[in-house]
Amino acid sequence: MKIGIVGAGFAGLSSAKVLRQLGHEVVVWEKAPDLGGVWSGTRRYPGLKTQNDKGTYALSDLTMPVDYPEWPSGAQVQAYLQTYAEKFDLVRHVQLGTEVVQARPSDGGGWDVETAESTTHVDHLVLASGIFSRPFVPPIENLDLFEKLGGEVLAASEWHSHEQVRGKDVVVLGYGKSACDITVEIASVAASTTVVARELLWKMPRKVANAVNYKFFMLTRMGEGLFRYRSTTGPEKLLHARNSAMANSMLGSVEKVTTGQLKLTDLGLVPLGQFSDIARSTVSLATEGFFEGVAEGRIAVKRDTVVARFVEQDGKALAELSTGELVPADVVVAATGWTQDLPFLPEDVVDRLTDDKGDFLLHRQIHPIDVADLSFAGYNSSFFSPLSAEVSAIWIGSLLGGNHELPSRDEMHRQRRETLDWMRERTHGAHARGTNIIPFSVKNIDEVLSDVGIGVGPLTRAKQWLLPIDPGDYAHVTPTLAKRLQGSPA
């Protein structure tokens, strides 16, 4: 088949590589002038690093370079993806600086994909543009007044230089990893730096108790197993016996150590709820220098509040918080997440992709139940984003090659309704329109590969209980599938 792929980040490039190895022709459209997706030079902010260690944040058949640090920089991740594209002869299949304007289902099947330069017909379309497609900047009252007084509002991905904030009063919106990373960099040159956090999130130090790499706590099957899944099997039954007594005790210990190590009580930055609440959203690494900056007074954190409006005082702009407190502001940097939209799809297609609550109706987070010849790759929030995206591409290739079949439409809808109901309940609605699978990333990989019928063996699974997931353990899946499909028409 001729397969079109939108996006050239981890999901797009791994999809192109996998599908080419399975015998398909591919064309990739990327609106940025370079490869990388969220790691593109057009979207990186100073100080950007991975949250995963380099061993887990990689694709199955290319490890990160040995000379990379434990947590690579944004530029290093992009260089890794460039190397991947060159190694697997993908560069010539990628059209950089080419935005998809519209993609329409064709009457005879397939899709007509329109860019500013041309329209291309493909037999199948893969959307790999990711859940982090367009930054969300919350509306703030009196924005026009703020701008009139010389103020500037930037999305995190629009902040590229320290000179944009040097000597200025800066307000950072958000408390996720990006917000804290940005805050540390800004505080090194700004006149004042204030973080306004609607809700505090739990943070984990890179080395728990200054000794053990956090990957041994969160990036293993054991770490994932501490959070109750829809069903429990094997060792998980023991962890969650007697109302999860063992799992809660272990998580409580991590919470206690983390709270003390980061001095959260002294700083007044203990999040509401318990550490186990990360099952409702996510956990992020503590940015080096963030809590130290708070302790030293270089960073101020206003918790459990938002910027309600901008006001003027003595000719200067101030941000008024919902608590009534006034904060000086020359620049506001919004690290407040992303808008999940697909602007190039017709409205009727989007309506069929989502339910009445706006959640995506994707079987296995990949297959639109009611839209033909379309797939999503990497459209989930996972602890192992590169591997999850690659596994999505394998599932797509398996389906197109006839290696596995779909359940009935009614059965897929039933399964999806149950999954979404469970997601909404456990996250209190913070399930990113049905795309947030954290902390059950390995569960998702297992389920996807169970359809393909090729996975890792019991010894590897046992190893993964105590050691961080190694993407290299899955390097055999694509070539095994290719051999299985050899001689079968796609």
ChimeraX attribute file (.defattr): number of C-alpha atoms within 10 A of each C-alpha:
attribute: neighborCount
match mode: 1-to-1
recipient: residues
	/A:1	16
	/A:2	16
	/A:3	23
	/A:4	26
	/A:5	27
	/A:6	26
	/A:7	31
	/A:8	32
	/A:9	26
	/A:10	30
	/A:11	33
	/A:12	31
	/A:13	32
	/A:14	30
	/A:15	32
	/A:16	29
	/A:17	23
	/A:18	24
	/A:19	24
	/A:20	19
	/A:21	16
	/A:22	23
	/A:23	17
	/A:24	17
	/A:25	16
	/A:26	21
	/A:27	18
	/A:28	24
	/A:29	23
	/A:30	24
	/A:31	19
	/A:32	20
	/A:33	13
	/A:34	19
	/A:35	27
	/A:36	27
	/A:37	27
	/A:38	21
	/A:39	24
	/A:40	20
	/A:41	18
	/A:42	16
	/A:43	17
	/A:44	22
	/A:45	21
	/A:46	18
	/A:47	17
	/A:48	18
	/A:49	22
	/A:50	17
	/A:51	20
	/A:52	22
	/A:53	20
	/A:54	18
	/A:55	19
	/A:56	22
	/A:57	23
	/A:58	24
	/A:59	27
	/A:60	21
	/A:61	13
	/A:62	15
	/A:63	17
	/A:64	23
	/A:65	12
	/A:66	9
	/A:67	7
	/A:68	13
	/A:69	12
	/A:70	15
	/A:71	18
	/A:72	22
	/A:73	19
	/A:74	22
	/A:75	18
	/A:76	18
	/A:77	24
	/A:78	23
	/A:79	17
	/A:80	20
	/A:81	25
	/A:82	18
	/A:83	16
	/A:84	22
	/A:85	21
	/A:86	12
	/A:87	12
	/A:88	15
	/A:89	13
	/A:90	21
	/A:91	18
	/A:92	10
	/A:93	15
	/A:94	23
	/A:95	19
	/A:96	17
	/A:97	13
	/A:98	18
	/A:99	18
	/A:100	21
	/A:101	15
	/A:102	16
	/A:103	21
	/A:104	15
	/A:105	22
	/A:106	14
	/A:107	8
	/A:108	7
	/A:109	13
	/A:110	20
	/A:111	23
	/A:112	19
	/A:113	24
	/A:114	17
	/A:115	16
	/A:116	10
	/A:117	10
	/A:118	8
	/A:119	15
	/A:120	13
	/A:121	19
	/A:122	22
	/A:123	18
	/A:124	21
	/A:125	25
	/A:126	24
	/A:127	20
	/A:128	29
	/A:129	27
	/A:130	26
	/A:131	20
	/A:132	17
	/A:133	17
	/A:134	16
	/A:135	18
	/A:136	16
	/A:137	18
	/A:138	14
	/A:139	10
	/A:140	14
	/A:141	15
	/A:142	15
	/A:143	16
	/A:144	12
	/A:145	15
	/A:146	24
	/A:147	15
	/A:148	11
	/A:149	16
	/A:150	12
	/A:151	20
	/A:152	16
	/A:153	20
	/A:154	16
	/A:155	21
	/A:156	24
	/A:157	20
	/A:158	15
	/A:159	21
	/A:160	15
	/A:161	13
	/A:162	16
	/A:163	12
	/A:164	15
	/A:165	23
	/A:166	16
	/A:167	16
	/A:168	19
	/A:169	22
	/A:170	27
	/A:171	26
	/A:172	27
	/A:173	27
	/A:174	24
	/A:175	24
	/A:176	23
	/A:177	21
	/A:178	22
	/A:179	22
	/A:180	24
	/A:181	23
	/A:182	21
	/A:183	31
	/A:184	23
	/A:185	20
	/A:186	31
	/A:187	25
	/A:188	17
	/A:189	16
	/A:190	20
	/A:191	15
	/A:192	23
	/A:193	31
	/A:194	23
	/A:195	23
	/A:196	24
	/A:197	21
	/A:198	17
	/A:199	16
	/A:200	19
	/A:201	23
	/A:202	26
	/A:203	24
	/A:204	23
	/A:205	20
	/A:206	21
	/A:207	16
	/A:208	18
	/A:209	15
	/A:210	11
	/A:211	8
	/A:212	12
	/A:213	14
	/A:214	20
	/A:215	19
	/A:216	18
	/A:217	20
	/A:218	19
	/A:219	25
	/A:220	20
	/A:221	24
	/A:222	21
	/A:223	22
	/A:224	22
	/A:225	23
	/A:226	23
	/A:227	22
	/A:228	19
	/A:229	17
	/A:230	8
	/A:231	7
	/A:232	15
	/A:233	10
	/A:234	7
	/A:235	11
	/A:236	20
	/A:237	14
	/A:238	14
	/A:239	22
	/A:240	20
	/A:241	12
	/A:242	9
	/A:243	10
	/A:244	16
	/A:245	12
	/A:246	15
	/A:247	22
	/A:248	18
	/A:249	13
	/A:250	14
	/A:251	17
	/A:252	15
	/A:253	13
	/A:254	18
	/A:255	18
	/A:256	11
	/A:257	15
	/A:258	22
	/A:259	21
	/A:260	13
	/A:261	15
	/A:262	21
	/A:263	16
	/A:264	16
	/A:265	11
	/A:266	11
	/A:267	13
	/A:268	10
	/A:269	19
	/A:270	18
	/A:271	18
	/A:272	12
	/A:273	11
	/A:274	13
	/A:275	23
	/A:276	18
	/A:277	17
	/A:278	18
	/A:279	19
	/A:280	20
	/A:281	19
	/A:282	20
	/A:283	22
	/A:284	19
	/A:285	19
	/A:286	21
	/A:287	24
	/A:288	13
	/A:289	15
	/A:290	20
	/A:291	22
	/A:292	16
	/A:293	17
	/A:294	18
	/A:295	14
	/A:296	10
	/A:297	12
	/A:298	19
	/A:299	20
	/A:300	19
	/A:301	20
	/A:302	19
	/A:303	17
	/A:304	14
	/A:305	15
	/A:306	21
	/A:307	24
	/A:308	16
	/A:309	19
	/A:310	23
	/A:311	20
	/A:312	15
	/A:313	9
	/A:314	6
	/A:315	8
	/A:316	14
	/A:317	24
	/A:318	23
	/A:319	25
	/A:320	20
	/A:321	17
	/A:322	14
	/A:323	12
	/A:324	12
	/A:325	12
	/A:326	17
	/A:327	21
	/A:328	21
	/A:329	24
	/A:330	23
	/A:331	23
	/A:332	22
	/A:333	25
	/A:334	24
	/A:335	26
	/A:336	21
	/A:337	21
	/A:338	15
	/A:339	14
	/A:340	16
	/A:341	14
	/A:342	17
	/A:343	12
	/A:344	16
	/A:345	16
	/A:346	13
	/A:347	11
	/A:348	8
	/A:349	14
	/A:350	17
	/A:351	13
	/A:352	15
	/A:353	18
	/A:354	18
	/A:355	13
	/A:356	8
	/A:357	7
	/A:358	13
	/A:359	16
	/A:360	24
	/A:361	25
	/A:362	22
	/A:363	20
	/A:364	20
	/A:365	22
	/A:366	24
	/A:367	24
	/A:368	20
	/A:369	22
	/A:370	16
	/A:371	15
	/A:372	14
	/A:373	18
	/A:374	21
	/A:375	24
	/A:376	28
	/A:377	30
	/A:378	29
	/A:379	26
	/A:380	27
	/A:381	23
	/A:382	22
	/A:383	23
	/A:384	22
	/A:385	21
	/A:386	22
	/A:387	28
	/A:388	26
	/A:389	29
	/A:390	29
	/A:391	29
	/A:392	30
	/A:393	29
	/A:394	27
	/A:395	28
	/A:396	24
	/A:397	27
	/A:398	25
	/A:399	17
	/A:400	19
	/A:401	22
	/A:402	13
	/A:403	17
	/A:404	16
	/A:405	12
	/A:406	13
	/A:407	11
	/A:408	10
	/A:409	12
	/A:410	10
	/A:411	11
	/A:412	20
	/A:413	17
	/A:414	11
	/A:415	14
	/A:416	20
	/A:417	15
	/A:418	11
	/A:419	16
	/A:420	19
	/A:421	12
	/A:422	17
	/A:423	22
	/A:424	16
	/A:425	13
	/A:426	17
	/A:427	17
	/A:428	11
	/A:429	16
	/A:430	16
	/A:431	21
	/A:432	21
	/A:433	20
	/A:434	25
	/A:435	22
	/A:436	22
	/A:437	23
	/A:438	22
	/A:439	26
	/A:440	20
	/A:441	21
	/A:442	23
	/A:443	15
	/A:444	20
	/A:445	20
	/A:446	15
	/A:447	13
	/A:448	23
	/A:449	18
	/A:450	13
	/A:451	17
	/A:452	21
	/A:453	14
	/A:454	17
	/A:455	19
	/A:456	14
	/A:457	9
	/A:458	9
	/A:459	8
	/A:460	15
	/A:461	16
	/A:462	12
	/A:463	14
	/A:464	18
	/A:465	18
	/A:466	15
	/A:467	18
	/A:468	21
	/A:469	24
	/A:470	22
	/A:471	21
	/A:472	16
	/A:473	16
	/A:474	19
	/A:475	15
	/A:476	14
	/A:477	19
	/A:478	25
	/A:479	13
	/A:480	12
	/A:481	21
	/A:482	20
	/A:483	11
	/A:484	14
	/A:485	18
	/A:486	13
	/A:487	8
	/A:488	11
	/A:489	10
	/A:490	16
